[in-house]
Amino acid sequence: MKITILGSGTSHGVPPLDCMISNNERCPKGVCREAEVDPRHRRSRSSIAVEYGDYLVLVDVSPDFRNQALRERLKHIDAVLLTHSHADHIAGIPDIRSYTRERELTLYGSAETVRYVRRSFGYIFDERPCMEGGGIPKLQTKSVKTPFDLFGTPVAPLPVVHGSLEECFGYRIGNLAYIPDFKVLHDEAWELLSGIDTLIIDALRDTRPHSTHSILPESIALAKKLKPRKCYFTHLCHDIHYRRDAFMLEEWMHFAWDGLRITIG
């Protein structure tokens, strides 16, 4: 299995527009200034591509999807898993149309997420479309809640708490667990995470608490309980500096960055 980090940033991206507008006066560690020389500090909105066999599964479709797909030269997509309905995880759905010229794609997600996507992109799913021409992706949706098979690999939705959403997921795909947005794991998620090889998990910022996201010390503690072989922290804002914050990590822990490739043997 091969995983590509398409985006590793929070909903603002890094650098956020706030820092550009304020000439980086709001940047606590100089991350946004360093983004000019260290490409790891240029973080687009969070998403991953997972390849196994001849299949590529996309997890979330960020507003930056078009640029991510061009950068990584994604030639095909075979399915899409959606973690939740926030804009930074679904706003790129219209660009999926380039991958549906020959066949229909299925978007998998919770019932809540599917309802929101179908309402937000009604022109795609309406039986009497308001658009004509080639601008409508060929998509169908499928609500999931329990483990299912996807191209011969087991996939398990991992229920988590993330703000006021009723249903927010991470996913276990084979021996990979990807949880980009969460504050607390539900009990069912703990059970489904047993024995994972690789964990990619939300770690929004360094030490300032957040009401809907896990911060780095909380995510480190969770990773130590799960004991994967490797752990990567993602959904990072400009409070996380790759070098200055590395002292908090153990040898098997890493910060993700856009374009990072991970292999599970």
C-alpha positions in Angstrom: 0.0 0.0 0.0 1.3 3.5 -0.9 0.0 6.7 0.6 0.6 10.2 -0.7 -0.1 13.2 1.5 -1.9 15.4 -0.9 -2.4 18.1 1.7 -1.3 18.4 5.3 -2.7 21.8 6.3 -5.7 23.1 8.3 -8.8 24.8 6.9 -6.9 28.1 6.3 -3.9 26.4 4.6 -0.4 27.5 5.4 0.5 30.3 4.9 -3.0 31.5 5.7 -4.3 34.7 4.0 -4.2 36.3 7.5 -0.4 36.2 7.5 -0.1 37.6 4.0 -2.5 40.4 4.9 -0.6 41.2 8.1 2.9 40.8 6.7 3.3 37.7 8.8 2.8 39.6 12.0 0.4 36.9 13.2 2.7 34.0 12.5 3.9 32.8 15.9 7.1 30.9 14.8 8.0 32.3 11.4 6.6 29.3 9.6 4.8 31.4 7.0 8.0 33.4 6.3 10.0 30.2 6.0 7.5 28.8 3.5 9.3 30.7 0.8 12.4 28.6 1.3 11.1 25.4 2.9 8.3 23.8 0.8 7.3 21.6 3.7 5.8 24.8 5.3 3.5 25.3 2.4 0.5 23.2 3.5 -2.6 22.8 1.3 -5.8 21.5 2.8 -5.8 18.0 4.1 -6.3 14.9 1.9 -4.6 11.7 1.0 -4.4 9.3 -1.9 -4.2 5.6 -1.1 -3.0 3.1 -3.7 -3.2 -0.7 -3.5 -3.3 -3.2 -6.3 -4.5 -1.3 -9.4 -6.7 1.0 -7.4 -6.5 4.6 -6.1 -8.8 5.7 -3.3 -9.0 9.4 -2.4 -9.8 10.4 1.1 -11.5 13.8 1.1 -11.5 16.3 -1.8 -10.1 19.6 -0.6 -10.5 23.0 -2.2 -6.9 22.5 -3.3 -7.6 19.2 -5.0 -6.9 20.5 -8.6 -3.4 21.6 -7.7 -2.8 18.5 -5.6 -3.8 16.3 -8.5 -1.6 18.2 -11.0 1.3 18.1 -8.6 1.1 14.3 -8.0 -0.1 13.6 -11.6 -3.1 11.5 -10.5 -4.1 9.6 -13.5 -7.2 7.9 -12.1 -9.4 7.7 -9.0 -11.5 4.6 -8.3 -13.4 5.7 -5.1 -13.6 8.6 -2.7 -14.0 8.3 1.1 -15.3 11.5 2.8 -14.6 12.0 6.5 -17.1 14.8 7.1 -18.9 17.7 5.5 -16.7 20.7 6.3 -15.8 22.8 3.3 -12.0 22.1 3.5 -12.8 18.4 3.0 -15.4 18.5 0.2 -15.1 21.8 -1.7 -13.0 20.2 -4.5 -15.8 17.7 -5.5 -16.6 19.6 -8.7 -13.1 19.0 -10.0 -13.7 15.2 -9.8 -15.5 15.5 -13.1 -12.2 15.0 -15.0 -12.0 11.5 -13.5 -15.6 10.5 -14.4 -15.6 10.8 -18.2 -15.6 7.1 -18.7 -17.4 5.8 -15.6 -19.2 6.8 -12.5 -17.4 7.3 -9.2 -18.8 6.5 -5.8 -18.4 8.9 -2.8 -18.6 7.0 0.5 -19.4 8.8 3.8 -21.7 9.0 6.8 -25.4 9.6 6.2 -25.0 13.1 7.5 -22.1 13.8 5.1 -23.9 12.3 2.1 -27.0 14.4 2.8 -24.9 17.6 3.0 -22.9 16.8 -0.1 -26.0 16.1 -2.2 -27.6 19.3 -1.0 -24.5 21.4 -1.5 -23.8 20.1 -5.0 -27.4 19.7 -6.1 -26.6 20.4 -9.7 -24.6 17.1 -9.7 -27.3 14.9 -8.1 -30.5 16.6 -9.3 -32.6 14.3 -11.5 -33.4 17.4 -13.6 -30.0 19.1 -13.7 -29.8 22.9 -14.1 -26.6 22.6 -16.1 -25.8 21.2 -19.5 -22.6 20.3 -21.2 -19.6 18.6 -19.7 -19.5 20.2 -16.3 -21.4 17.7 -14.3 -19.4 14.9 -12.6 -20.8 11.4 -12.8 -21.0 10.6 -9.1 -23.1 8.5 -6.9 -23.1 8.4 -3.1 -23.2 5.6 -0.6 -23.8 6.0 3.1 -21.6 3.8 5.3 -21.4 3.2 9.0 -19.9 -0.2 9.5 -16.8 -1.9 8.0 -17.1 -2.8 4.3 -14.9 -4.2 1.5 -13.4 -1.8 -1.1 -11.6 -3.5 -4.0 -10.7 -6.5 -1.8 -9.4 -4.4 1.2 -11.3 -4.0 4.4 -12.3 -0.4 5.2 -13.7 0.6 8.6 -15.3 4.1 9.3 -13.9 5.3 12.6 -16.4 7.5 14.5 -15.0 10.5 16.2 -16.1 13.7 17.9 -15.5 16.9 15.9 -17.5 19.9 17.0 -21.2 19.8 16.5 -21.2 17.2 13.7 -23.4 14.2 14.4 -21.2 11.9 12.3 -17.5 12.5 11.6 -15.2 9.7 10.5 -11.6 8.7 10.2 -11.0 5.6 8.2 -9.0 2.4 8.7 -8.0 1.1 5.3 -6.2 -2.2 5.7 -3.4 -1.5 8.2 -3.6 2.3 7.7 -5.6 4.6 9.9 -6.3 8.2 8.8 -8.1 10.6 11.2 -7.6 14.2 10.0 -10.2 16.0 12.1 -11.2 14.9 15.7 -11.2 15.9 19.3 -12.2 12.5 20.9 -12.4 9.0 19.5 -15.6 7.1 20.2 -15.2 3.7 21.9 -16.0 1.9 18.6 -13.0 3.6 17.0 -10.6 2.4 19.7 -11.7 -1.2 19.0 -11.3 -0.9 15.2 -7.8 0.6 15.6 -6.2 -2.4 17.2 -3.0 -3.6 15.5 -2.6 -0.8 12.9 0.7 -0.4 11.2 0.5 3.3 10.3 -1.4 6.2 11.8 -2.0 9.6 10.2 -3.7 11.8 12.7 -4.9 15.4 13.4 -2.5 17.6 15.4 -3.7 21.1 14.8 -1.2 23.1 16.8 1.4 22.9 19.5 0.1 23.6 23.0 -2.8 26.0 22.8 -6.0 23.9 23.5 -8.7 23.8 20.8 -12.4 23.0 21.3 -12.8 20.8 18.2 -9.3 19.5 17.2 -6.7 17.4 18.9 -3.5 19.4 19.5 0.0 17.9 19.3 0.5 16.7 23.0 -3.0 15.1 22.9 -2.3 13.3 19.6 1.1 12.1 20.8 -0.5 10.6 23.9 -3.1 8.9 21.7 -0.5 7.5 19.4 1.4 6.1 22.4 -1.7 4.2 23.4 -2.3 2.8 19.9 1.4 1.9 19.3 1.5 1.9 15.5 4.8 1.2 13.8 4.8 4.8 12.4 2.7 7.9 13.2 2.4 11.0 11.1 0.7 14.2 12.3 -1.4 16.2 9.8 -4.0 19.0 9.5 -1.3 21.4 10.8 -1.7 25.1 11.2 1.2 27.6 11.2 1.8 27.0 14.9 3.7 23.8 14.0 7.4 24.2 13.0 9.0 21.1 11.5 12.4 21.7 13.1 11.6 23.7 16.3 8.8 21.3 17.4 10.6 18.0 16.5 11.8 17.7 20.1 8.3 16.7 21.1 8.3 13.6 18.8 9.6 10.1 19.4 11.7 8.4 16.8 8.7 6.7 15.1 6.7 10.0 14.9 6.8 12.5 12.1 5.1 15.6 10.9 3.5 15.1 7.5 4.0 17.5 4.6 2.5 17.9 1.2 3.8 15.3 -1.3 5.1 13.0 1.4 5.0 9.3 0.3 4.5 6.5 2.8 4.7 2.8 2.0 3.2 0.0 4.1 5.0 -3.2 3.3 
